[in-house]
């Protein structure tokens, strides 16, 4: 079942601030990495893309790209965020297409070479 949920995350009175990066402790609304974030206690995985790992990178290139993708996702998740849920993954995360400020967040990360389209299996970033 597909449905959209619109969440007004930040007030339009001040310039939009980046979503915070998750730290230790309880996660409510924050960015985990380049393709995963929490929004109001719901863990969201961007559907259709793969971003480099930040928690267990296999090489320096993946670590650098993973940090950049995480920072960029935090910058993109401002203003009005729309989720189009498509299901859940094996880890229980909500799979969703996400738009923020009218832009497809996953497509933008791919266009900026900070993520790639999900090929259906894990592909190394260190090649």
GUTORDREN-713100 format. One record per residue: x, y, z of N, C-alpha, C, O in turn; chain. Coordinates in pm, 1 decimal, m for minus. Layout:
REM residues N
- n_x	n_y	n_z	ca_x	ca_y	ca_z	c_x	c_y	c_z	o_x	o_y	o_z	unit
- X	Y	Z	X	Y	Z	X	Y	Z	X	Y	Z	A .
...
This chain:
REM residues 127
- n_x	n_y	n_z	ca_x	ca_y	ca_z	c_x	c_y	c_z	o_x	o_y	o_z	unit
- 84.8	m117.4	0.0	0.0	0.0	0.0	89.5	123.9	0.0	183.4	133.9	79.0	A .
- 59.5	217.3	m88.8	138.2	340.2	m97.8	54.0	456.7	m49.4	m64.0	467.6	m82.8	A .
- 115.2	543.2	29.0	48.6	665.0	71.5	154.8	766.5	106.1	269.0	731.9	136.4	A .
- 115.4	892.5	101.0	211.1	999.9	128.6	176.8	1065.5	261.6	60.1	1076.4	299.2	A .
- 278.0	1107.6	329.8	262.1	1182.0	453.7	345.9	1307.4	440.0	464.5	1300.3	407.8	A .
- 285.6	1420.4	463.9	357.9	1545.5	458.2	383.0	1591.2	600.4	292.1	1593.1	683.4	A .
- 506.3	1627.8	627.7	543.6	1674.8	760.2	609.9	1809.8	744.4	707.3	1822.6	670.1	A .
- 559.2	1910.1	812.5	624.8	2039.7	814.6	726.5	2034.1	925.8	691.1	2036.1	1043.7	A .
- 854.5	2027.1	888.0	959.9	2002.3	985.6	1009.1	2129.7	1051.9	1024.2	2132.7	1174.0	A .
- 1034.1	2233.5	976.2	1085.4	2359.0	1030.4	994.4	2473.0	988.0	940.1	2471.5	877.5	A .
- 978.0	2568.9	1072.6	896.3	2685.4	1039.7	962.8	2765.5	928.8	1085.3	2769.6	918.1	A .
- 881.1	2828.4	847.4	933.0	2904.8	733.9	973.9	3046.2	773.6	1008.9	3126.4	687.1	A .
- 970.1	3077.7	900.7	1003.1	3212.6	947.2	1152.6	3240.6	932.6	1191.0	3348.8	888.0	A .
- 1235.7	3146.2	969.0	1380.8	3162.0	962.4	1434.7	3078.1	847.3	1365.7	2988.1	799.3	A .
- 1556.9	3105.8	802.2	1616.0	3021.6	699.8	1621.0	2877.3	748.9	1644.1	2851.0	866.9	A .
- 1598.8	2785.0	656.3	1595.6	2643.2	691.7	1732.9	2597.4	741.4	1836.1	2626.9	681.1	A .
- 1730.7	2525.3	851.8	1853.2	2469.3	908.8	1863.7	2323.4	869.2	1762.6	2257.2	846.0	A .
- 1985.3	2273.7	861.5	2006.8	2132.6	830.0	1953.1	2045.9	942.7	1956.0	2084.8	1059.5	A .
- 1904.1	1927.6	906.2	1861.2	1831.7	1007.0	1986.8	1786.8	1082.1	2091.5	1769.9	1019.5	A .
- 1979.8	1767.3	1213.1	2099.0	1725.8	1287.5	2143.5	1583.9	1251.0	2063.0	1500.7	1209.1	A .
- 2272.1	1558.8	1267.7	2327.7	1424.2	1251.2	2304.0	1349.9	1382.5	2321.8	1406.4	1490.4	A .
- 2264.2	1224.3	1373.0	2237.4	1145.3	1493.4	2363.8	1124.8	1575.5	2472.7	1107.4	1520.8	A .
- 2348.2	1127.1	1704.8	2456.1	1095.8	1797.0	2417.1	974.2	1877.9	2336.2	892.8	1833.5	A .
- 2472.9	961.6	1993.6	2436.9	852.7	2083.9	2303.6	884.4	2149.0	2261.3	999.9	2152.2	A .
- 2238.8	783.9	2200.0	2113.9	805.4	2272.3	1992.0	794.4	2183.4	1998.5	744.9	2070.9	A .
- 1881.8	841.4	2236.2	1752.3	830.6	2170.1	1749.4	912.3	2041.8	1795.2	1026.5	2038.6	A .
- 1695.6	853.1	1936.8	1687.4	920.2	1807.5	1542.8	955.1	1777.6	1454.6	869.2	1779.8	A .
- 1520.1	1082.5	1749.7	1385.0	1129.6	1720.5	1378.9	1180.6	1577.1	1304.9	1126.5	1495.1	A .
- 1455.9	1283.9	1546.6	1463.8	1341.7	1412.4	1609.5	1376.9	1386.9	1660.0	1476.8	1438.0	A .
- 1676.8	1293.7	1307.2	1819.1	1314.5	1277.8	1861.3	1225.1	1161.6	1789.7	1132.2	1124.2	A .
- 1977.8	1254.2	1105.3	2032.0	1178.9	991.9	2132.5	1075.7	1043.5	2223.6	1108.8	1119.3	A .
- 2114.5	950.5	1001.5	2204.0	840.4	1038.9	2322.2	835.2	943.0	2437.8	834.0	985.2	A .
- 2291.8	832.0	813.3	2395.4	826.2	709.7	2335.5	878.9	580.2	2231.0	944.0	583.1	A .
- 2398.4	852.7	468.5	2356.5	912.2	342.0	2226.7	860.7	283.5	2175.8	918.3	187.4	A .
- 2171.0	752.4	339.6	2043.7	702.0	288.4	1943.9	664.7	397.9	1841.8	602.0	369.5	A .
- 1972.4	702.6	523.2	1884.9	667.1	634.6	1873.8	784.6	732.2	1972.9	850.8	763.3	A .
- 1751.7	809.0	779.6	1730.1	914.3	878.9	1609.6	879.6	964.8	1528.2	794.6	928.8	A .
- 1599.6	946.3	1078.2	1484.8	934.5	1167.3	1400.3	1059.6	1151.9	1453.7	1170.3	1144.5	A .
- 1269.3	1042.9	1146.9	1177.4	1154.6	1141.6	1064.4	1126.1	1239.7	984.0	1035.2	1218.9	A .
- 1059.2	1204.4	1346.2	957.0	1186.2	1449.6	950.4	1041.1	1497.9	842.8	981.7	1505.3	A .
- 1067.3	985.3	1530.7	1084.7	850.3	1585.8	1058.8	737.6	1486.2	1049.7	621.6	1526.3	A .
- 1046.8	769.1	1358.0	1030.9	667.3	1253.9	1160.2	661.5	1173.5	1207.1	763.5	1123.0	A .
- 1217.5	542.2	1161.5	1342.6	526.0	1086.6	1309.8	506.2	938.9	1239.2	412.6	901.3	A .
- 1362.7	596.3	855.9	1333.0	600.6	712.8	1457.8	563.2	633.5	1566.9	613.3	660.9	A .
- 1441.2	474.9	535.1	1548.4	438.5	441.2	1504.2	486.9	304.2	1397.1	449.2	256.4	A .
- 1586.4	570.7	240.0	1554.3	619.2	105.6	1548.9	500.4	10.4	1646.6	426.7	m3.2	A .
- 1436.1	482.2	m54.8	1417.5	369.9	m144.0	1487.6	396.6	m277.2	1486.5	508.9	m327.6	A .
- 1547.8	293.5	m332.8	1603.8	302.5	m466.9	1744.4	356.2	m478.6	1795.7	369.9	m589.7	A .
- 1809.4	387.5	m365.3	1948.3	435.6	m372.9	2035.1	360.6	m272.3	1985.1	296.1	m180.2	A .
- 2165.3	370.8	m292.3	2263.7	316.4	m198.8	2369.7	422.8	m176.3	2428.5	473.5	m271.8	A .
- 2394.1	456.7	m50.7	2497.9	553.7	m15.5	2612.0	479.7	54.2	2590.2	372.4	110.4	A .
- 2732.0	534.7	51.5	2846.5	471.1	117.3	2825.4	458.5	268.3	2755.9	539.2	330.0	A .
- 2886.6	356.0	325.5	2875.9	331.0	469.5	2958.6	432.2	548.8	3066.0	474.2	505.8	A .
- 2906.7	470.0	664.7	2983.9	555.8	754.8	3023.1	479.8	881.1	3125.5	510.3	942.3	A .
- 2943.5	382.1	920.3	2973.2	310.8	1045.0	3082.6	206.2	1027.5	3160.5	183.5	1120.1	A .
- 3090.3	142.6	912.2	3193.3	40.7	887.3	3244.4	51.8	743.4	3226.1	m40.4	663.9	A .
- 3308.3	164.2	709.8	3359.6	177.8	572.7	3473.0	79.2	548.5	3547.6	44.4	640.0	A .
- 3484.5	35.0	424.1	3587.2	m63.7	389.1	3716.2	0.1	337.6	3816.9	m68.6	320.5	A .
- 3713.4	131.7	312.8	3833.0	201.0	266.2	3817.6	350.0	294.0	3709.7	396.1	331.3	A .
- 3924.8	424.1	275.8	3923.2	568.8	301.1	3827.0	641.1	207.5	3760.8	736.3	248.8	A .
- 3818.3	597.4	81.9	3726.7	660.0	m13.4	3582.2	645.4	33.5	3506.5	742.4	31.6	A .
- 3543.4	525.0	75.4	3407.0	504.3	123.2	3379.2	588.3	247.7	3270.3	644.1	261.4	A .
- 3475.4	597.7	337.4	3458.2	678.3	458.6	3435.8	825.1	423.1	3346.9	890.0	478.3	A .
- 3516.3	876.9	331.1	3504.3	1017.5	290.0	3371.0	1042.8	221.0	3302.1	1139.8	252.5	A .
- 3333.8	955.4	126.5	3206.6	970.9	56.6	3088.3	953.8	152.0	2987.7	1023.5	139.2	A .
- 3099.9	862.3	246.6	2993.0	840.3	343.6	2968.3	962.7	429.7	2853.3	999.0	454.6	A .
- 3075.2	1026.6	475.3	3060.1	1150.3	554.9	2996.4	1261.3	470.7	2908.9	1334.0	517.6	A .
- 3042.0	1272.8	345.8	2987.4	1376.9	257.8	2839.6	1351.6	228.3	2760.2	1445.7	227.3	A .
- 2801.9	1226.5	204.4	2662.0	1192.3	177.3	2574.9	1219.5	299.8	2462.6	1268.2	286.6	A .
- 2625.7	1188.5	417.3	2551.8	1212.4	541.3	2527.7	1361.5	560.4	2415.5	1402.9	589.8	A .
- 2631.6	1442.3	544.0	2618.4	1587.4	558.2	2521.2	1644.6	455.4	2440.0	1731.7	486.9	A .
- 2530.3	1594.7	332.1	2443.1	1646.9	226.3	2297.7	1610.3	251.6	2208.9	1693.1	231.4	A .
- 2271.7	1486.4	295.9	2134.3	1448.7	327.6	2079.0	1539.0	437.2	1963.9	1582.1	429.9	A .
- 2159.6	1567.8	538.0	2115.9	1658.1	645.8	2080.0	1795.8	589.6	1982.3	1856.4	633.6	A .
- 2157.3	1845.8	493.1	2128.3	1975.3	431.8	2000.5	1971.5	348.8	1924.4	2068.3	346.2	A .
- 1977.3	1859.5	281.3	1860.6	1848.6	193.8	1729.7	1833.5	270.5	1624.1	1873.1	221.1	A .
- 1735.6	1776.9	390.2	1613.7	1750.6	467.2	1572.9	1873.5	547.9	1582.6	1875.2	670.6	A .
- 1528.0	1974.4	477.6	1481.8	2098.2	540.1	1345.3	2133.5	483.7	1305.0	2083.6	378.7	A .
- 1276.0	2218.7	554.0	1146.1	2264.4	506.5	1042.8	2153.8	510.3	1044.3	2069.1	599.5	A .
- 953.8	2155.0	413.7	846.4	2055.9	405.8	900.5	1925.4	349.5	956.8	1923.0	240.0	A .
- 883.7	1818.0	423.5	932.3	1686.2	382.8	812.5	1597.8	352.5	721.9	1583.6	434.6	A .
- 813.1	1538.3	233.2	706.6	1444.9	194.0	764.8	1304.7	181.8	867.1	1283.0	117.0	A .
- 697.4	1211.6	245.1	735.2	1070.9	236.6	630.0	997.1	156.3	510.4	1013.3	180.6	A .
- 673.4	916.5	61.0	584.1	823.1	m6.5	633.9	684.6	30.9	730.0	633.5	m26.5	A .
- 566.5	624.9	128.3	609.6	496.1	182.1	580.8	384.7	83.1	475.4	382.0	19.6	A .
- 676.7	291.7	70.6	660.5	178.2	m21.1	669.7	44.3	51.3	657.7	m60.4	m12.3	A .
- 690.5	45.1	181.2	700.8	m78.5	257.8	807.9	m66.4	364.2	842.7	43.4	407.7	A .
- 859.6	m181.2	405.6	969.4	m184.7	502.3	1078.2	m276.8	449.5	1052.8	m364.2	366.6	A .
- 1199.9	m255.9	498.7	1310.7	m342.6	459.6	1327.7	m452.9	564.5	1256.7	m452.9	665.1	A .
- 1420.4	m546.8	542.9	1439.7	m656.2	639.1	1481.1	m610.3	778.8	1470.9	m687.2	874.4	A .
- 1528.0	m485.0	791.9	1570.0	m432.4	921.8	1458.4	m353.5	990.3	1480.6	m295.3	1096.4	A .
- 1339.3	m350.9	931.1	1226.2	m281.8	990.6	1218.4	m133.2	960.3	1130.4	m64.2	1011.8	A .
- 1309.0	m82.8	877.5	1305.2	58.6	840.3	1194.5	82.3	737.7	1169.2	m2.3	652.0	A .
- 1129.7	196.5	746.9	1032.0	235.5	646.2	1106.0	271.3	518.5	1197.3	353.8	520.9	A .
- 1067.6	210.1	407.2	1122.8	246.6	276.8	1034.7	356.2	219.2	912.3	343.3	217.0	A .
- 1096.4	463.5	172.7	1017.1	575.0	121.6	1094.0	656.6	19.6	1215.8	672.1	28.3	A .
- 1019.8	708.5	m77.5	1070.8	815.3	m162.9	1049.5	942.2	m83.3	946.9	958.0	m17.1	A .
- 1145.7	1032.7	m89.2	1140.3	1152.1	m5.2	1163.7	1275.9	m91.0	1258.0	1282.6	m169.9	A .
- 1075.5	1373.4	m73.3	1099.1	1504.1	m132.6	1107.7	1606.0	m20.1	1035.8	1597.3	79.4	A .
- 1195.2	1701.0	m37.3	1211.8	1810.7	58.6	1228.6	1937.4	m23.1	1306.4	1942.0	m118.4	A .
- 1155.0	2039.0	15.3	1156.9	2166.5	m57.6	1131.4	2143.5	m206.5	1186.2	2214.0	m291.2	A .
- 1047.7	2044.0	m237.4	1009.5	2017.2	m375.4	1108.1	1936.3	m456.7	1085.8	1916.8	m576.2	A .
- 1216.6	1888.2	m397.0	1318.9	1812.6	m469.5	1321.7	1667.6	m423.1	1306.5	1640.2	m304.1	A .
- 1341.1	1574.2	m516.8	1357.2	1433.0	m483.9	1495.4	1416.5	m421.6	1596.9	1431.6	m489.6	A .
- 1498.9	1386.1	m294.5	1624.0	1381.0	m218.0	1716.5	1269.9	m269.3	1835.9	1293.5	m287.5	A .
- 1664.0	1151.0	m292.5	1745.6	1041.2	m342.9	1806.0	1072.1	m478.3	1924.4	1046.8	m500.8	A .
- 1725.6	1126.6	m569.0	1773.0	1161.9	m702.9	1882.9	1266.6	m693.9	1980.7	1260.1	m768.4	A .
- 1868.3	1362.8	m603.8	1969.1	1466.5	m589.6	2101.1	1407.6	m540.0	2207.3	1445.5	m589.2	A .
- 2096.2	1316.0	m443.9	2219.1	1251.2	m395.5	2287.4	1172.4	m506.8	2410.0	1173.5	m517.3	A .
- 2209.0	1104.2	m589.5	2265.6	1030.5	m703.3	2325.8	1128.3	m803.6	2437.2	1107.4	m851.5	A .
- 2252.5	1235.4	m835.6	2302.3	1335.0	m931.4	2433.0	1398.6	m885.1	2516.0	1437.2	m967.4	A .
- 2451.6	1409.7	m752.7	2573.8	1468.8	m697.4	2681.8	1364.3	m670.4	2783.8	1395.5	m609.1	A .
- 2660.4	1241.0	m715.5	2755.7	1129.8	m700.3	2785.0	1095.5	m553.8	2892.8	1045.5	m521.7	A .
- 2688.5	1122.7	m465.1	2702.4	1087.6	m324.2	2625.8	959.8	m291.5	2632.2	909.5	m179.4	A .
- 2554.1	908.5	m389.4	2482.3	781.7	m379.3	2470.8	728.7	m521.8	2505.4	797.3	m618.0	A .
- 2421.7	605.7	m533.7	2397.8	549.6	m666.4	2264.7	474.8	m663.9	2215.4	437.6	m557.4	A .
- 2207.5	453.4	m781.4	2083.7	375.6	m783.5	2107.8	236.8	m723.2	2212.2	175.9	m746.5	A .
- 2012.1	188.0	m646.6	2023.8	56.7	m581.7	2010.4	m51.9	m686.9	1906.3	m62.2	m751.8	A .
- 2115.6	m134.4	m705.3	2110.9	m238.2	m807.9	2045.1	m368.3	m760.2	2036.2	m464.3	m836.8	A .
- 1999.3	m372.4	m635.9	1937.2	m493.3	m583.0	2030.7	m577.7	m498.4	1990.2	m678.9	m441.3	A .
- 2157.5	m534.8	m490.8	2257.1	m605.1	m408.2	2368.8	m506.4	m373.8	2386.8	m405.1	m441.4	A .
- 2441.7	m537.0	m270.1	2550.8	m448.5	m226.2	2664.1	m449.7	m328.4	2705.8	m555.5	m375.5	A .
- 2713.1	m330.3	m361.9	2827.0	m313.3	m452.6	2932.6	m234.5	m379.3	2900.9	m137.4	m310.6	A .
- 3057.1	m274.0	m392.4	3168.7	m207.7	m323.5	3187.0	m63.1	m371.3	3172.5	m32.8	m489.8	A .
- 3218.9	24.1	m276.9	3253.3	162.3	m307.6	3404.3	179.2	m322.7	3450.5	284.6	m366.6	A .
- 3480.7	77.9	m287.4	3626.7	89.6	m282.2	3696.8	47.4	m410.6	3819.9	45.1	m414.0	A .
- 3625.1	14.8	m513.5	3686.5	m31.5	m638.7	3744.2	82.7	m717.5	3799.6	61.5	m825.4	A .
